[in-house]
Amino acid sequence: MSWKKTLPYFAWQSIRYAQSWKHFFQIWSYQKRWSESFRAGKNSVSDELPWLNFYALEFLKNNIRPEFKVFEYGGGGSTLFFCKNAAEVITVEDNEEWFNILTQTIETKGYKNWKGYLVKPELYKGGKSRSPENPEDFMSGAKELKHLSFEKYAHTIDEFPDAYFDLILVDGRARPSCIQLALPHLKAGGFLIVDNTERPYYLAYFHDALAVGFDLQMEKYFPVAYTPDFSKASVFRKIKI
Protein backbone atom coordinates (compact mmCIF):
# COMPACT_ATOMS: atom_id res chain seq x y z
CA MET A 1 0.00 0.00 0.00
CA SER A 2 1.23 3.50 -0.83
CA TRP A 3 2.52 5.43 2.17
CA LYS A 4 0.10 8.19 1.18
CA LYS A 5 -2.74 5.92 2.30
CA THR A 6 -1.32 5.60 5.81
CA LEU A 7 -2.16 7.26 9.11
CA PRO A 8 1.10 9.30 9.21
CA TYR A 9 0.27 10.91 5.86
CA PHE A 10 -3.25 11.67 7.05
CA ALA A 11 -1.81 13.23 10.22
CA TRP A 12 0.67 15.33 8.25
CA GLN A 13 -2.08 16.71 6.04
CA SER A 14 -4.28 17.40 9.07
CA ILE A 15 -1.57 19.56 10.62
CA ARG A 16 -0.80 21.25 7.31
CA TYR A 17 -4.35 22.24 6.42
CA ALA A 18 -6.17 22.73 9.72
CA GLN A 19 -7.10 26.39 10.22
CA SER A 20 -8.08 25.96 13.88
CA TRP A 21 -8.40 23.28 16.54
CA LYS A 22 -12.07 22.91 15.61
CA HIS A 23 -11.13 22.32 11.98
CA PHE A 24 -8.44 19.86 13.05
CA PHE A 25 -10.91 17.75 15.03
CA GLN A 26 -13.42 17.91 12.16
CA ILE A 27 -10.74 16.52 9.86
CA TRP A 28 -9.95 13.70 12.27
CA SER A 29 -13.60 12.73 12.53
CA TYR A 30 -13.28 11.44 8.95
CA GLN A 31 -10.08 9.45 9.42
CA LYS A 32 -11.78 6.05 9.70
CA ARG A 33 -13.99 6.64 6.63
CA TRP A 34 -10.94 7.84 4.68
CA SER A 35 -8.96 4.68 5.53
CA GLU A 36 -11.88 2.37 4.78
CA SER A 37 -12.42 3.97 1.37
CA PHE A 38 -9.23 2.32 0.09
CA ARG A 39 -10.62 -1.18 0.45
CA ALA A 40 -10.75 -3.20 -2.77
CA GLY A 41 -13.82 -2.55 -4.91
CA LYS A 42 -14.77 0.73 -3.27
CA ASN A 43 -15.11 3.82 -5.47
CA SER A 44 -17.44 6.72 -6.04
CA VAL A 45 -19.65 4.82 -8.50
CA SER A 46 -19.97 1.65 -6.42
CA ASP A 47 -20.86 3.74 -3.37
CA GLU A 48 -23.14 6.04 -5.42
CA LEU A 49 -21.61 9.14 -3.86
CA PRO A 50 -20.14 12.36 -5.27
CA TRP A 51 -16.35 12.39 -5.28
CA LEU A 52 -16.18 15.43 -2.97
CA ASN A 53 -14.43 15.86 0.34
CA PHE A 54 -16.33 14.44 3.31
CA TYR A 55 -17.45 17.79 4.69
CA ALA A 56 -18.87 18.92 1.35
CA LEU A 57 -20.56 15.54 0.98
CA GLU A 58 -22.23 15.93 4.38
CA PHE A 59 -23.37 19.42 3.43
CA LEU A 60 -24.87 18.05 0.24
CA LYS A 61 -26.68 15.21 2.03
CA ASN A 62 -28.16 17.67 4.53
CA ASN A 63 -29.33 20.22 1.96
CA ILE A 64 -30.50 18.34 -1.13
CA ARG A 65 -34.27 18.04 -1.49
CA PRO A 66 -36.42 15.55 -3.49
CA GLU A 67 -37.82 18.36 -5.66
CA PHE A 68 -34.38 19.66 -6.73
CA LYS A 69 -33.37 20.06 -10.35
CA VAL A 70 -29.64 19.41 -10.67
CA PHE A 71 -27.08 20.15 -13.37
CA GLU A 72 -23.59 18.72 -13.24
CA TYR A 73 -20.49 19.28 -15.33
CA GLY A 74 -18.82 15.87 -15.13
CA GLY A 75 -20.68 12.68 -14.18
CA GLY A 76 -19.95 9.66 -12.00
CA GLY A 77 -20.96 8.63 -8.51
CA SER A 78 -22.50 12.08 -8.13
CA THR A 79 -24.92 11.27 -10.96
CA LEU A 80 -26.19 8.19 -9.16
CA PHE A 81 -26.47 10.09 -5.88
CA PHE A 82 -28.48 12.86 -7.51
CA CYS A 83 -30.74 10.39 -9.33
CA LYS A 84 -31.61 8.85 -5.96
CA ASN A 85 -32.17 12.16 -4.20
CA ALA A 86 -33.45 14.73 -6.73
CA ALA A 87 -36.33 15.15 -9.17
CA GLU A 88 -34.30 15.88 -12.31
CA VAL A 89 -30.62 15.36 -13.10
CA ILE A 90 -28.77 16.71 -16.14
CA THR A 91 -25.17 15.70 -16.83
CA VAL A 92 -22.74 16.84 -19.49
CA GLU A 93 -19.69 14.67 -20.09
CA ASP A 94 -16.84 15.00 -22.59
CA ASN A 95 -15.40 11.46 -22.52
CA GLU A 96 -17.35 9.05 -24.74
CA GLU A 97 -16.14 5.83 -23.12
CA TRP A 98 -17.00 7.07 -19.64
CA PHE A 99 -20.33 8.50 -20.83
CA ASN A 100 -21.32 5.10 -22.24
CA ILE A 101 -20.40 3.35 -18.97
CA LEU A 102 -22.37 5.91 -17.00
CA THR A 103 -25.39 5.59 -19.29
CA GLN A 104 -25.38 1.80 -19.00
CA THR A 105 -25.04 1.98 -15.21
CA ILE A 106 -28.02 4.33 -14.91
CA GLU A 107 -30.13 2.18 -17.23
CA THR A 108 -29.25 -0.93 -15.22
CA LYS A 109 -30.30 0.77 -12.00
CA GLY A 110 -33.53 1.91 -13.57
CA TYR A 111 -33.26 5.65 -12.93
CA LYS A 112 -35.71 7.57 -15.13
CA ASN A 113 -34.99 11.15 -13.99
CA TRP A 114 -31.64 11.54 -15.79
CA LYS A 115 -30.67 13.11 -19.09
CA GLY A 116 -27.09 12.95 -20.28
CA TYR A 117 -25.26 14.99 -22.90
CA LEU A 118 -22.08 13.73 -24.54
CA VAL A 119 -20.31 16.87 -25.78
CA LYS A 120 -16.77 16.25 -26.97
CA PRO A 121 -14.25 19.08 -27.17
CA GLU A 122 -13.25 20.48 -30.52
CA LEU A 123 -9.88 21.52 -31.90
CA TYR A 124 -9.21 25.16 -31.10
CA LYS A 125 -8.81 26.97 -34.42
CA GLY A 126 -8.26 30.49 -33.16
CA GLY A 127 -4.89 32.16 -33.27
CA LYS A 128 -4.77 34.02 -29.97
CA SER A 129 -3.05 32.87 -26.83
CA ARG A 130 -5.42 31.31 -24.30
CA SER A 131 -5.47 30.71 -20.55
CA PRO A 132 -7.50 28.20 -18.51
CA GLU A 133 -8.06 31.03 -16.02
CA ASN A 134 -10.05 33.08 -18.54
CA PRO A 135 -13.73 32.02 -18.71
CA GLU A 136 -13.90 33.33 -22.27
CA ASP A 137 -11.27 30.85 -23.48
CA PHE A 138 -13.09 27.55 -22.74
CA MET A 139 -9.77 25.90 -22.03
CA SER A 140 -8.92 22.98 -19.75
CA GLY A 141 -5.96 23.28 -17.40
CA ALA A 142 -4.79 19.79 -18.37
CA LYS A 143 -1.68 20.10 -20.56
CA GLU A 144 -2.74 17.27 -22.85
CA LEU A 145 -6.00 19.11 -23.61
CA LYS A 146 -4.65 22.61 -24.15
CA HIS A 147 -5.25 22.42 -27.92
CA LEU A 148 -8.98 21.77 -27.43
CA SER A 149 -11.99 24.02 -26.92
CA PHE A 150 -14.75 23.14 -24.45
CA GLU A 151 -17.05 25.92 -25.61
CA LYS A 152 -19.94 23.68 -26.70
CA TYR A 153 -19.50 21.57 -23.57
CA ALA A 154 -19.75 24.60 -21.29
CA HIS A 155 -22.73 26.01 -23.20
CA THR A 156 -24.79 22.83 -22.74
CA ILE A 157 -26.51 24.43 -19.76
CA ASP A 158 -27.98 27.05 -22.11
CA GLU A 159 -30.45 24.38 -23.24
CA PHE A 160 -32.31 25.29 -20.05
CA PRO A 161 -33.97 28.53 -18.88
CA ASP A 162 -32.42 31.00 -16.48
CA ALA A 163 -33.08 30.30 -12.79
CA TYR A 164 -33.98 26.68 -13.59
CA PHE A 165 -31.67 24.65 -11.37
CA ASP A 166 -31.62 24.27 -7.59
CA LEU A 167 -28.08 22.90 -7.57
CA ILE A 168 -25.19 23.07 -10.03
CA LEU A 169 -22.03 21.01 -9.54
CA VAL A 170 -18.94 22.10 -11.47
CA ASP A 171 -16.55 19.16 -11.46
CA GLY A 172 -15.54 18.74 -15.09
CA ARG A 173 -13.55 20.53 -17.77
CA ALA A 174 -12.88 24.27 -18.27
CA ARG A 175 -14.36 25.08 -14.88
CA PRO A 176 -14.12 28.90 -14.98
CA SER A 177 -16.02 28.88 -18.28
CA CYS A 178 -18.63 26.53 -16.84
CA ILE A 179 -19.07 28.66 -13.72
CA GLN A 180 -19.64 31.78 -15.79
CA LEU A 181 -22.33 30.10 -17.88
CA ALA A 182 -23.92 28.34 -14.91
CA LEU A 183 -24.58 31.37 -12.70
CA PRO A 184 -27.66 32.72 -14.56
CA HIS A 185 -29.26 29.26 -14.57
CA LEU A 186 -29.20 28.89 -10.77
CA LYS A 187 -32.34 29.73 -8.81
CA ALA A 188 -32.31 32.21 -5.95
CA GLY A 189 -31.59 30.11 -2.89
CA GLY A 190 -29.87 27.47 -5.03
CA PHE A 191 -26.42 25.99 -4.47
CA LEU A 192 -23.29 26.25 -6.62
CA ILE A 193 -20.64 23.64 -5.77
CA VAL A 194 -17.17 23.92 -7.30
CA ASP A 195 -14.78 21.07 -6.58
CA ASN A 196 -10.99 21.28 -6.22
CA THR A 197 -10.85 24.99 -5.43
CA GLU A 198 -7.38 24.45 -3.99
CA ARG A 199 -6.63 25.56 -7.56
CA PRO A 200 -7.23 29.30 -7.04
CA TYR A 201 -7.77 30.13 -10.70
CA TYR A 202 -11.13 28.33 -10.74
CA LEU A 203 -12.75 31.16 -8.78
CA ALA A 204 -10.34 34.04 -9.34
CA TYR A 205 -12.48 35.72 -11.99
CA PHE A 206 -15.65 35.52 -9.89
CA HIS A 207 -14.63 37.00 -6.55
CA ASP A 208 -16.68 40.18 -6.98
CA ALA A 209 -19.77 38.49 -8.41
CA LEU A 210 -19.79 35.79 -5.75
CA ALA A 211 -19.21 38.31 -2.96
CA VAL A 212 -22.27 40.33 -4.02
CA GLY A 213 -24.72 37.67 -5.13
CA PHE A 214 -23.84 34.62 -3.05
CA ASP A 215 -23.28 33.46 0.52
CA LEU A 216 -20.25 31.24 1.02
CA GLN A 217 -21.41 28.11 2.84
CA MET A 218 -18.09 26.24 3.13
CA GLU A 219 -14.56 26.34 1.74
CA LYS A 220 -11.92 24.36 3.61
CA TYR A 221 -9.58 21.44 3.08
CA PHE A 222 -10.89 18.04 4.15
CA PRO A 223 -10.08 14.40 3.39
CA VAL A 224 -11.65 12.76 0.34
CA ALA A 225 -12.68 9.15 -0.10
CA TYR A 226 -10.72 6.95 -2.53
CA THR A 227 -7.79 9.37 -2.83
CA PRO A 228 -4.95 10.09 -0.40
CA ASP A 229 -4.73 13.87 -0.80
CA PHE A 230 -7.06 16.29 0.95
CA SER A 231 -8.93 18.74 -1.26
CA LYS A 232 -11.06 21.85 -1.03
CA ALA A 233 -14.60 22.29 -2.31
CA SER A 234 -16.43 25.62 -2.31
CA VAL A 235 -20.18 25.79 -1.78
CA PHE A 236 -22.11 29.01 -2.48
CA ARG A 237 -25.80 29.80 -2.02
CA LYS A 238 -27.40 32.31 -4.36
CA ILE A 239 -28.89 35.19 -2.43
CA LYS A 240 -32.61 35.82 -2.77
CA ILE A 241 -33.03 39.40 -3.95
N, C-alpha and C positions, 0 to 999 in steps of 0.2 A: 504494500500500500504506500502511496506517495506520502512523504512527510507532511505535505500540505493538508492532508486529511486527518492529522493527529491533533490531540489536545494542546500540545505546546504551540502549534501554529494558530489554533483558535485563540489561545490566551494572548499571543503576541498581537494579533489583530484587535482583540478587545481593548488592550492597553493603547494601541496606536489610534484607534478611532473613537473611543469613548469621549464624549464631551463633558461628562459629569459622572458622579457616582451613580446617580439614578440611571443614566444611559448605560453605564457599565453593567449594572445588575440586570437591566432589560436584555442586553446582549447575552448575558450568561443564562438567562432563562430559556434560551433557544439552543443551548449547547447539545443537549441530548437529541433533539430533533435533527440538528445539523449532522451529527455523527451517524444517526440511523439512516439518513437519506442516502448514504453511500453503499447501502446494502445492495447486493446484486438484484437486478430487475427493477429497481426503483428509479423513476424519472418523472418528469412533469406530466407526461401524457398518461402513464400508467396510474398515477395518483390523481389525475384530472384536476390539477391545480396550476394556477399561473406561476411562471418561473420568476417570481419577485422575491425580494427579501422577506423574512418572516413577519416583520412588523407591518410592512405594506400589505402583505397577504391577510393579516388579521384585520387591518383597517377595511380592506375590501370585503371580507366576510361579514363584518359588522354593519356595513353601509349599503351593500347591494340589496335591491328590492325586486320582487317577482315581476313587477310591471316595467322594469328598466329596459330601455333600448340601448344596445351597446355596439360600439364600433371599435375594431382593433386593427392596428397596423402590425401585422405579424401574428400568425396563429400557432397553436400548440395546445399544451395543457390548459392554457387560459380559455381557449375556445370551448373545450369540454366543460370547464367550470361555469362559464357564462351560459352555455346551453342549459345547464341544470338549474341555474339560478335567476335567469332573466327571461323576458318575454320575446325579445328579438336580438339576434346576434349577427353582425356583419363583419366579415374578415377579408382583408386584402393581403395577398401573399405573392411574393415574387419568384419563389422557387417551385418549379413545376413538379419535381419529384416529391417534395414535401407536401405540396398542395394536394396531390393525388392520394398520398397516405392519409392526410388529415380528412379529406373527403370520404374516403373509404371507412375510416374509423368512426366518423359521425354517422354515416349510413348504417354501419353495423350496430351502433348503440341506439339507433332509432330516433335521434333528435330531429325534429321537424321545424325548429325555430331558427335555423341557421341558413345564411346565404354567403357563399364564398366567391371571391373574385381573384382569379389568377391574372396578375398584371406584371408581365416581365419588363425589365428595364430595356431601354433602347440605347444604341450607340449615340454618344453625344457628338453632334455634327457642327456645333458652334466653334468659333475660333478663340473666344476670350478665355482668360484664365478663370478657373472656378475654385470655390472653397466649400468644404462640407459645412462650414459655419454659417454660410449665407443661405437663408431660406429660399432665395430666388434662384439658386443654382441646382437644386434637386440632385445633390451629389451625396453619395455614401462616403463615410470616413474610411472604409476598408480600401486599402491600397489596390487590391486586385480588382476593385469595381470602379476605380476613379475615372475610367473612360466611358462610363455608362450614365444615362440620365434616368432618374426615377420620377419624372414629371407626371406621367400618366398614372403611375402607382399612387403618388401622393394625392392626385386630384380625384381618385376614386370616390372619396367622401362627398364630392360635389354632386353625386347621383341623388343625394338626399337633401331635404330642405334645411334651411337655417334653423337652429334651436330644436333639432330633432332628437338628438341623443342625450341620454341621462349620464352616460359614462363613455369616455374615449380613452383607450389605452394605446400609447405610442411606444412600441417595442419592436420596430422593424427597421427599414432602411430610411436614409435621408431624413432623420428625425426632425431637425429644425424646419424643413419644408413641410413635413406632415403636421407639425404643431401649428404652423401658421395657417394652414388650410383647415385644420380641425376646429379652431377656436370659434368661428361663427356658427358651427353646427352643434355646439353644446348648449343645452338648455340652461337657463338661470337655475342655480342650485345644483347643477350637474358637476360631475367629477372629471378632471383631466389627470391621468396618471402617466408620467414619463419615467421609463426605467433607465437605469445606468447613468444617472445624472452626476456621478463622480466625474464624468466627462463634461466639463463646464460649458463647452461650446453648444451643447444641446439647448440650453436655456438662455445663453448670453444675449441673444437678440431680443428676448421677450421680457426682460426685467421690468421695464416700465409698464407694459401692457398687463403683465401678471400682477404687478403691485397695485394697479388701479382697479382692475376688474375681477380679481380673484383673491380668495383667502388661502394661504398656505396651510395645509392640514398636517403634513409631515415631510421631513427631508433630512434623514440621518442615515449613517452607515449601520447596516445590520447583516447578520449572516444570512446566507441563501442556501436553500436545499440543493443538493446534487452538484454543487461546485464549491471548491475550497475557499475562494476569495469572497470577502464581504463586499457588498455593493450598496449603492444609494438609489432610492427611488423617491421621486417628488410627486406629491399628491396635492392638487389645487381644487378648490370648489369655486365655481363661478358665482359671483355675487348677484343677488336679486336686486335689480334696480327699479 
